[in-house]
Amino acid sequence: MTILSDPLARQAQAFSQGAKLGEDYLQALSDRHVNADTAQLPALDIALPQQGHSSTDVLSLIQTAGSPGTVATAAGRYFGYVIGGALPAASGARALLSAWDQCANADTGPSVMQMEQTAVRWIIDLLNLPAQTEGAFTTGATMANMTLLATARDTLLARMGHPRGKGLLGAPAMRVIASAEIHATVLKSLRLIGLGSDNIERVPTDDQGRMCADKLPKLDASCIVLTQAGNVCTGAFDPIDEIADACQAAGAWLHVDGAFGLWARAVPELTDALTGLEKADSWVVDAHKTLNAPYDSGLALCRHPEEMRASMAIGAAYLPPTDPSPADLTPEFSRAARGAETYAALLSLGREGLNDMIMGFHSKATRLAAALRHEGFTVPHEVHFNQVFVTLPDTPDLCAAITAEVQTSGEAWFGAAVWQSQSGFRLSVSSWATTDADIDRLITAIVKARDTVLISKTVA
């Protein structure tokens, strides 16, 4: 390859090579094992050379030694941690945006800021949230939860006469009420903002994993109530409408963690389960899960944007005071324009495409649950969205071995799980690339693994 002297020509040449290697990777992905082959990783663990390598050699090394060590999450046979693939337009946008290398700020990236703001507006409309709602992109649900829970903390303390600038020293006591099955990212967010996770008032859940609204403690204006739209094992939605009414009557803040499940609100066939969602104060949703935008892309949405700005805004002498910036609404100051990839994903789908993709996840999950029940497995919940928790009726202890057997086969990937004291495994249908044939292969792989494990147990 000819080495060019012009800096931008050299960059364009490397960009072209990287794109071609990415194309080669995607073309081969459907035929390879889903699990990672880590045999080549030592080739990456080298001493930093005295003289730098050419970009051609660097990219070749990354492709040769690195690509086998990836899990094939972009293919259709990954059913693990609610990781969607990347839609073609969104993936292509990421490649283009990496060449632009824009910082998400009105001064440094006006066009990407326009795309981000438009994407936020689209999502607020799709989720039918209040007109005054605003939001900004974060790395994921953890940072989005932290952003909004810090806003909730500051707002409630200010209402109790303790201004934001005073921090938590000498602050009035606050209460946190949450589902007994609230996600771990929310607990981490509470620790990060200084409220802790050891003294949460836990509300029992029903046999679907939904918070029992009739078990809520007596609420008051010092309370942050945490609900979820999409139980991580069953996909079930908390009864937000009833909980919201109780919060509004008490002056409590209602927060909804809907990392993957909030997208059900955009689908007419599923939206009834999220009745009353618009009554909440804040919402979290990820674009890199159900929407299938590239990693990383969370979104923090709040019906009180002035409170969000009061908690998150940043100022400096060299910053124009009136230019909009995501740093006014989230902790991050400098970051990539991840919202532009979400813009590309939504624009490529349109309303009908989004509806079809999300309903496709639900219908495939429903078929998966029915097929596994037919094969003698137990699915101890209704299929509310795209999650299926599976166990064995008499030998749940074998589920971990079944999971490992399927992972090792390379046919599919999913993880072991425990839900309501039951050992099993969790299947998440969340990739646009998953076909009916992939579901058939998954069912066959699980049944084969079950039979192999049972034979091994009998021989032992």
PyMOL commands that set and color helices and strands:
alter all, ss='L'
color gray80, all
select helices_A, chain A and resi 7-29+41-43+55-69+88-100+110-126+141-159+164-166+184-192+213-215+240-250+261-266+271-274+277-279+305-312+326-328+338-374+396-409+436-459
alter helices_A, ss='H'
color red, helices_A
select strands_A, chain A and resi 134-138+175-179+201-203+223-228+253-257+282-286+298-302+387-390+415-419+422-428
alter strands_A, ss='S'
color yellow, strands_A
deselect
rebuild
show_as cartoon
